[in-house]
């Protein structure tokens, strides 16, 4: 039975997703200001935008071990403070180096969140609702993206031109403070406490959260060490999931959405307004995916979503090649966003949080997250550089990657719906087939 403490914990963790999404998308509304204020070339803009991504990579790579050692919750409390520092620092930055440094700090917070929040929610969720509850993190990422687009649009209407970009970046301060405060008093994961041998505390936390846990750590635990021999299959699955998520082009498109619309013939208010439409479609599709992820399953969503995203991306490439009218750009991008949100967007953090044993779950999650952010940083830097020479080429590459993803998921990925974390990790380690 869900308790008030459980609801508070899920809400707090989900709010971390809102900050994740806001920081992902807010940069799209300040790229022009960054160019003019710092006299940036295409490569310079790539550096400014990707600074957060390298911080995110560091956060994803470095948060797993302390998350397993001190608990996801303990590390997330520090991450809450980093979100606050980054929002204020970026808004006040007087030069590119300072701006990039605070974006890097924000990236550390995002990377840590992408590892630890899904782990925490998965560990306090019943199997039948785990996809939905972990999906709340992704839903809040999408809400954060839409809030960023709306915030950029509204601030652009009321703020002085020379200050608007700073106000846009400062808007993240309020949710960052709320996130940090909500984590105070939230209990540690009972599964993590059990894996650390703290059984009395685990029982107390489980009672507070209204959940049931096993009386001991996972049978398949390997003394807290993430090992290739014992965890080869989940490691490879995590790498594939993180890589294909970014090879869809999702974050490159979100970061440079206004530039993409400008290249298609839309400018100023028109581009901002259409970005809001894209964000709204993302939110609606994510909500729809959450309603079916525990019934349809993770694998069918990934296969079908990959095929539809490939179709939409090929259409965008045709627009930029001059083979299709630019009036199709917005519908195609919305189709891409809807297909992505109902597949990779809804599944990635759920799947990564499910496939590793409790004693190495945060470190395993960090492998998938780090792969995701390495690809993200590289693509966010390369996208404007390549697009200035051939606007269609990146979209052809993304489309081909999505076709490949559908094939690999069909062939190699397991289904993880409605199975306990302990049973699932034991099955993956033993190489047993999906339950019927």
PLY file of the C-alpha trace (Angstrom):
ply
format ascii 1.0
element vertex 436
property float x
property float y
property float z
element edge 435
property int vertex1
property int vertex2
end_header
0.00 0.00 0.00
1.42 3.38 -1.00
2.24 5.67 1.91
2.69 9.43 2.11
6.44 8.86 2.53
6.53 6.76 -0.65
4.62 9.41 -2.58
6.96 12.13 -1.30
10.00 10.06 -2.29
8.73 9.44 -5.84
7.73 13.11 -6.24
11.14 14.27 -5.01
13.00 11.93 -7.36
10.76 12.80 -10.28
11.45 16.50 -9.74
15.09 15.69 -10.42
13.88 14.63 -13.86
12.31 18.06 -14.37
15.66 19.72 -13.68
17.32 17.22 -16.04
14.87 18.14 -18.82
14.96 21.87 -18.16
18.74 22.03 -18.39
18.65 19.88 -21.53
16.32 22.20 -23.42
16.86 25.70 -22.00
20.10 26.07 -23.94
18.16 26.02 -27.24
16.71 29.43 -26.37
20.04 31.13 -25.67
22.29 29.96 -28.50
21.90 33.21 -30.44
22.73 35.24 -27.31
25.79 33.09 -26.67
26.99 33.65 -30.24
26.63 37.43 -29.99
27.86 37.88 -26.41
30.91 35.66 -26.78
31.53 36.06 -30.56
31.36 32.32 -31.14
32.05 30.35 -34.31
30.13 27.11 -34.99
32.84 25.18 -33.17
32.78 27.69 -30.29
29.03 27.28 -29.94
29.54 23.52 -29.88
31.98 23.96 -26.98
29.55 26.19 -25.05
26.62 23.82 -25.51
28.59 20.62 -24.90
30.29 21.88 -21.70
27.35 20.59 -19.69
27.53 17.28 -21.53
31.10 16.64 -20.48
30.08 17.43 -16.91
27.16 15.06 -17.33
29.53 12.36 -18.51
31.70 12.91 -15.43
28.63 12.78 -13.19
27.38 9.58 -14.82
30.77 7.86 -14.59
31.63 8.96 -11.06
28.27 8.65 -9.27
27.84 4.88 -9.55
30.44 3.79 -6.99
29.45 6.32 -4.29
25.80 5.54 -5.05
26.38 1.86 -4.26
28.50 2.73 -1.24
26.56 5.58 0.37
23.16 5.02 -1.19
21.53 6.80 -4.09
19.75 9.15 -1.71
22.93 10.27 0.06
24.62 11.29 -3.18
21.45 12.92 -4.56
21.33 15.31 -1.61
24.69 16.72 -2.74
23.48 16.79 -6.34
20.56 19.00 -5.33
23.02 21.68 -4.22
24.92 21.43 -7.51
21.73 22.18 -9.44
21.24 25.39 -7.44
24.86 26.50 -7.87
24.80 25.85 -11.62
21.58 27.76 -12.29
22.78 30.86 -10.44
26.30 30.69 -11.83
25.23 30.36 -15.49
22.84 33.28 -15.16
25.54 35.55 -13.73
28.50 34.38 -15.84
30.47 37.24 -17.38
32.55 35.28 -19.88
32.58 32.02 -21.80
34.97 30.24 -19.44
32.84 31.02 -16.38
29.65 30.10 -18.22
31.14 26.79 -19.36
32.40 26.01 -15.84
28.95 26.42 -14.29
27.38 24.47 -17.16
29.88 21.72 -16.36
28.73 21.74 -12.70
25.12 21.47 -13.84
26.14 18.61 -16.08
27.60 16.72 -13.12
24.22 17.05 -11.41
22.36 15.82 -14.50
24.71 12.86 -14.96
24.38 11.83 -11.33
20.60 12.16 -11.53
20.43 9.97 -14.64
22.19 7.20 -12.72
20.80 7.42 -9.21
17.19 8.56 -9.49
15.99 5.63 -11.66
17.91 3.23 -9.38
16.21 4.61 -6.27
12.70 4.59 -7.76
13.14 1.05 -9.16
14.23 -0.22 -5.76
11.16 1.15 -3.97
8.62 0.10 -6.66
6.48 -3.06 -6.88
7.17 -5.09 -10.06
3.71 -4.53 -11.56
4.10 -0.73 -11.39
7.87 -0.33 -11.72
7.76 0.78 -15.36
5.17 3.43 -14.56
6.91 4.74 -11.44
10.40 4.88 -12.94
8.73 6.36 -16.00
7.71 9.32 -13.84
11.36 10.35 -13.99
11.20 10.42 -17.78
7.82 12.16 -17.68
9.34 14.91 -15.57
12.30 15.16 -17.97
9.75 15.84 -20.70
7.82 18.28 -18.50
11.12 20.03 -17.80
11.78 20.29 -21.54
8.34 21.77 -22.15
8.71 24.14 -19.18
12.04 25.29 -20.60
10.48 26.00 -24.00
7.55 27.84 -22.41
9.90 29.73 -20.10
12.13 30.73 -23.01
9.08 31.89 -24.97
7.56 33.92 -22.12
10.82 35.45 -20.91
11.64 36.38 -24.50
8.43 38.42 -24.57
8.88 40.34 -21.32
12.61 40.60 -20.60
15.01 43.20 -22.06
16.87 41.74 -25.02
20.27 42.02 -23.35
19.11 40.22 -20.19
16.59 37.69 -21.50
19.11 34.89 -21.91
20.28 35.30 -18.32
16.71 35.19 -17.03
16.08 32.03 -19.05
19.02 30.28 -17.38
18.17 31.60 -13.90
14.65 30.13 -14.08
15.99 26.71 -13.02
16.87 28.01 -9.54
13.38 27.59 -8.05
12.84 23.90 -8.90
16.44 23.16 -7.90
15.82 24.53 -4.41
12.55 22.57 -4.08
14.29 19.36 -5.16
17.04 19.80 -2.57
14.51 20.47 0.22
12.28 17.49 -0.64
15.20 15.08 -0.27
15.48 16.01 3.42
13.66 13.33 5.39
13.31 10.90 2.48
14.42 7.39 3.60
17.16 5.32 1.99
16.18 2.47 -0.33
15.35 -0.63 1.77
16.94 -2.84 -0.89
20.19 -0.87 -0.67
20.12 -1.03 3.14
19.57 -4.79 2.98
22.44 -5.24 0.51
24.67 -3.33 2.96
23.62 -5.62 5.82
21.64 -2.90 7.64
18.54 -5.05 8.11
16.89 -3.18 10.98
17.09 0.12 9.10
15.86 -1.62 5.96
12.79 -2.90 7.80
12.04 0.59 9.14
12.46 2.19 5.71
10.29 -0.49 4.09
7.54 0.17 6.62
7.75 3.93 5.99
7.55 3.39 2.25
4.87 0.70 2.44
6.81 -1.86 0.42
7.95 -5.45 0.87
11.58 -6.51 0.45
13.47 -9.77 0.64
15.07 -10.56 3.97
18.56 -10.66 2.49
20.57 -9.27 -0.39
20.27 -10.73 -3.88
21.24 -14.37 -4.20
23.27 -13.51 -7.26
25.26 -10.76 -5.52
29.00 -10.87 -6.17
30.49 -9.16 -3.12
29.62 -5.72 -4.46
31.91 -5.95 -7.48
30.79 -5.23 -11.02
32.56 -7.94 -13.01
32.60 -8.65 -16.74
32.43 -12.40 -16.18
29.39 -12.21 -13.92
27.60 -9.25 -15.49
28.60 -9.40 -19.15
25.08 -9.51 -20.58
23.60 -6.59 -18.61
26.75 -4.54 -19.29
26.39 -5.04 -23.05
22.66 -4.30 -22.90
23.32 -1.09 -20.96
25.91 0.10 -23.48
23.60 -0.66 -26.41
20.65 1.11 -24.77
22.66 4.24 -23.97
24.27 4.40 -27.40
21.10 3.96 -29.45
19.25 6.50 -27.31
21.59 9.22 -28.54
22.02 7.88 -32.07
18.34 8.70 -32.49
19.52 12.33 -32.54
17.12 13.32 -29.77
19.36 15.60 -27.75
21.15 17.12 -30.73
17.72 18.03 -32.08
16.50 19.41 -28.75
19.65 21.48 -28.17
19.55 23.05 -31.62
15.80 23.05 -32.20
15.57 26.79 -32.88
18.51 26.52 -35.29
16.81 23.59 -37.05
13.64 25.63 -37.53
15.67 28.63 -38.71
17.41 26.46 -41.33
13.94 25.34 -42.46
12.77 28.90 -42.97
11.32 29.73 -39.54
12.70 32.61 -37.45
12.23 34.40 -34.13
8.84 33.97 -32.49
7.80 31.38 -35.05
10.67 29.08 -34.06
10.03 29.53 -30.31
6.32 28.83 -30.71
6.95 25.68 -32.76
9.45 24.47 -30.14
6.59 24.65 -27.63
4.49 22.48 -29.98
7.30 19.92 -30.12
7.58 19.95 -26.32
3.82 19.47 -25.90
3.86 16.49 -28.28
6.74 15.01 -26.29
4.75 15.32 -23.05
1.57 13.80 -24.48
3.43 10.83 -25.98
5.39 10.17 -22.79
2.18 10.10 -20.76
0.68 7.64 -23.24
3.77 5.42 -23.04
3.62 5.31 -19.24
0.10 3.90 -19.41
1.19 0.92 -21.52
4.82 0.21 -20.60
3.90 -2.32 -17.89
1.34 -4.03 -20.15
2.91 -4.00 -23.62
6.45 -4.26 -22.29
9.76 -2.59 -23.02
10.85 -4.59 -26.06
7.83 -4.01 -28.38
7.93 -0.27 -27.64
11.61 -0.10 -28.64
11.11 -2.02 -31.89
8.09 -0.08 -33.14
9.46 3.26 -31.95
12.72 2.67 -33.79
10.93 2.04 -37.07
8.75 5.15 -36.81
11.59 7.43 -35.73
13.63 6.21 -38.71
10.75 7.14 -41.02
10.39 10.61 -39.51
14.12 11.32 -39.57
14.38 10.26 -43.21
11.56 12.71 -43.95
13.45 15.55 -42.24
16.53 14.67 -44.30
14.43 14.90 -47.46
13.21 18.37 -46.42
16.79 19.59 -46.05
17.74 17.90 -49.31
15.07 19.92 -51.11
13.09 16.80 -52.01
10.18 17.68 -49.68
8.56 21.04 -48.76
9.67 22.78 -45.58
6.04 22.89 -44.41
6.53 19.21 -43.51
9.36 20.01 -41.08
7.18 20.61 -38.01
4.89 17.57 -38.55
7.92 15.34 -39.13
9.69 16.57 -36.01
6.53 16.05 -33.98
6.21 12.52 -35.38
9.84 11.89 -34.43
9.32 13.23 -30.91
6.15 11.17 -30.40
7.80 7.96 -31.60
10.92 8.59 -29.52
8.92 9.44 -26.39
6.89 6.25 -26.67
9.97 4.08 -27.16
13.51 5.07 -26.16
12.34 8.01 -24.07
9.97 5.94 -21.95
12.13 2.83 -21.74
15.79 3.81 -21.27
15.88 4.72 -17.58
13.41 1.96 -16.68
15.40 -0.71 -18.49
18.79 0.39 -17.16
17.50 0.41 -13.59
16.17 -3.16 -13.90
18.94 -5.30 -15.35
21.68 -5.21 -12.66
21.75 -6.78 -9.17
21.18 -4.47 -6.19
24.77 -4.51 -4.94
26.10 -3.14 -8.27
22.96 -1.48 -9.63
24.22 2.11 -9.46
27.54 1.19 -11.07
25.77 -0.80 -13.76
23.39 2.06 -14.40
26.37 4.40 -14.66
27.73 2.35 -17.58
24.55 2.87 -19.59
24.29 6.49 -18.54
27.94 7.19 -19.32
27.55 5.64 -22.78
24.47 7.82 -23.29
26.34 10.99 -22.29
29.53 10.21 -24.23
27.45 9.88 -27.38
25.42 12.94 -26.38
28.47 15.15 -25.89
30.07 14.04 -29.13
26.91 14.50 -31.17
26.05 17.89 -29.63
29.50 19.15 -30.61
29.49 17.60 -34.09
25.92 18.44 -35.11
26.34 22.21 -35.84
29.73 21.62 -37.46
28.40 18.96 -39.86
25.06 20.71 -40.45
26.73 23.89 -41.70
28.12 21.85 -44.60
25.27 19.37 -45.16
22.03 19.88 -43.23
20.52 16.57 -44.32
23.44 14.25 -43.48
22.97 14.06 -39.67
19.34 13.05 -40.11
20.21 10.27 -42.59
22.70 8.89 -40.03
20.13 9.04 -37.22
17.53 7.27 -39.39
19.92 4.42 -40.23
20.82 4.01 -36.55
17.15 3.63 -35.60
16.62 0.88 -38.15
19.64 -0.94 -36.72
18.30 -0.48 -33.19
14.99 -2.16 -34.03
16.84 -5.18 -35.44
19.18 -5.56 -32.45
16.39 -5.14 -29.87
14.30 -7.80 -31.64
17.24 -10.18 -31.76
19.06 -9.68 -28.44
17.11 -7.69 -25.84
15.18 -9.39 -23.00
11.71 -8.39 -21.82
11.75 -7.10 -18.23
8.12 -6.20 -17.46
6.38 -7.39 -14.27
9.34 -9.37 -12.91
11.01 -8.77 -9.55
14.43 -7.14 -9.67
15.98 -10.14 -7.90
14.47 -12.72 -10.27
15.36 -10.69 -13.33
19.01 -10.11 -12.47
19.38 -13.82 -11.64
17.83 -14.73 -15.02
20.09 -12.37 -16.97
23.21 -13.56 -15.17
22.29 -17.19 -15.90
21.40 -16.42 -19.53
17.90 -17.87 -19.18
15.21 -16.88 -21.73
12.38 -14.44 -21.05
9.55 -15.77 -18.91
6.46 -16.61 -20.91
0 1
1 2
2 3
3 4
4 5
5 6
6 7
7 8
8 9
9 10
10 11
11 12
12 13
13 14
14 15
15 16
16 17
17 18
18 19
19 20
20 21
21 22
22 23
23 24
24 25
25 26
26 27
27 28
28 29
29 30
30 31
31 32
32 33
33 34
34 35
35 36
36 37
37 38
38 39
39 40
40 41
41 42
42 43
43 44
44 45
45 46
46 47
47 48
48 49
49 50
50 51
51 52
52 53
53 54
54 55
55 56
56 57
57 58
58 59
59 60
60 61
61 62
62 63
63 64
64 65
65 66
66 67
67 68
68 69
69 70
70 71
71 72
72 73
73 74
74 75
75 76
76 77
77 78
78 79
79 80
80 81
81 82
82 83
83 84
84 85
85 86
86 87
87 88
88 89
89 90
90 91
91 92
92 93
93 94
94 95
95 96
96 97
97 98
98 99
99 100
100 101
101 102
102 103
103 104
104 105
105 106
106 107
107 108
108 109
109 110
110 111
111 112
112 113
113 114
114 115
115 116
116 117
117 118
118 119
119 120
120 121
121 122
122 123
123 124
124 125
125 126
126 127
127 128
128 129
129 130
130 131
131 132
132 133
133 134
134 135
135 136
136 137
137 138
138 139
139 140
140 141
141 142
142 143
143 144
144 145
145 146
146 147
147 148
148 149
149 150
150 151
151 152
152 153
153 154
154 155
155 156
156 157
157 158
158 159
159 160
160 161
161 162
162 163
163 164
164 165
165 166
166 167
167 168
168 169
169 170
170 171
171 172
172 173
173 174
174 175
175 176
176 177
177 178
178 179
179 180
180 181
181 182
182 183
183 184
184 185
185 186
186 187
187 188
188 189
189 190
190 191
191 192
192 193
193 194
194 195
195 196
196 197
197 198
198 199
199 200
200 201
201 202
202 203
203 204
204 205
205 206
206 207
207 208
208 209
209 210
210 211
211 212
212 213
213 214
214 215
215 216
216 217
217 218
218 219
219 220
220 221
221 222
222 223
223 224
224 225
225 226
226 227
227 228
228 229
229 230
230 231
231 232
232 233
233 234
234 235
235 236
236 237
237 238
238 239
239 240
240 241
241 242
242 243
243 244
244 245
245 246
246 247
247 248
248 249
249 250
250 251
251 252
252 253
253 254
254 255
255 256
256 257
257 258
258 259
259 260
260 261
261 262
262 263
263 264
264 265
265 266
266 267
267 268
268 269
269 270
270 271
271 272
272 273
273 274
274 275
275 276
276 277
277 278
278 279
279 280
280 281
281 282
282 283
283 284
284 285
285 286
286 287
287 288
288 289
289 290
290 291
291 292
292 293
293 294
294 295
295 296
296 297
297 298
298 299
299 300
300 301
301 302
302 303
303 304
304 305
305 306
306 307
307 308
308 309
309 310
310 311
311 312
312 313
313 314
314 315
315 316
316 317
317 318
318 319
319 320
320 321
321 322
322 323
323 324
324 325
325 326
326 327
327 328
328 329
329 330
330 331
331 332
332 333
333 334
334 335
335 336
336 337
337 338
338 339
339 340
340 341
341 342
342 343
343 344
344 345
345 346
346 347
347 348
348 349
349 350
350 351
351 352
352 353
353 354
354 355
355 356
356 357
357 358
358 359
359 360
360 361
361 362
362 363
363 364
364 365
365 366
366 367
367 368
368 369
369 370
370 371
371 372
372 373
373 374
374 375
375 376
376 377
377 378
378 379
379 380
380 381
381 382
382 383
383 384
384 385
385 386
386 387
387 388
388 389
389 390
390 391
391 392
392 393
393 394
394 395
395 396
396 397
397 398
398 399
399 400
400 401
401 402
402 403
403 404
404 405
405 406
406 407
407 408
408 409
409 410
410 411
411 412
412 413
413 414
414 415
415 416
416 417
417 418
418 419
419 420
420 421
421 422
422 423
423 424
424 425
425 426
426 427
427 428
428 429
429 430
430 431
431 432
432 433
433 434
434 435
